[in-house]
Amino acid sequence: QIQRDLAELIRGLKDPRIGLLTIQAVDVTPDYAHAKVFFSLLVGDPKECEDALNEAAGFLRNGLFKRLAIH
């Protein structure tokens, strides 16, 4: 579920550095404090995309917590 929610949140980002990507896997610690996201990029620069996603981490984390609270 986290993988699907995260993909939806990323689609809503307006950063041009984030190209066409696919979330391959999400490894989450048992307490949900940390997650490692694995993605493949079909279009765009991988390093720029990674930087943009890291900059958006707070927004994405907040969005996931809101969605977890609803489910």
Phi, psi and omega in degrees: 000319180299320180298316180293316179297319180295318179299319179294317178296320180294323178300332180278352180287142183259009182288122182292345179285342180272107181274199179283112184228162177233131175281117182274320182197157175225118176259120183242137175292157183304330181268008180062018182282331183222147176220143174245124184251128178252129181223158171242143184250124180270325181223131176119178180268121184301317182293317178297320179296316178300316178299316180296318179294320178295322177293331180270004186304317180298315178299315181294318178300314180299317179296321178294318179297321178297318180291322178296324180293329181284322184285000000 
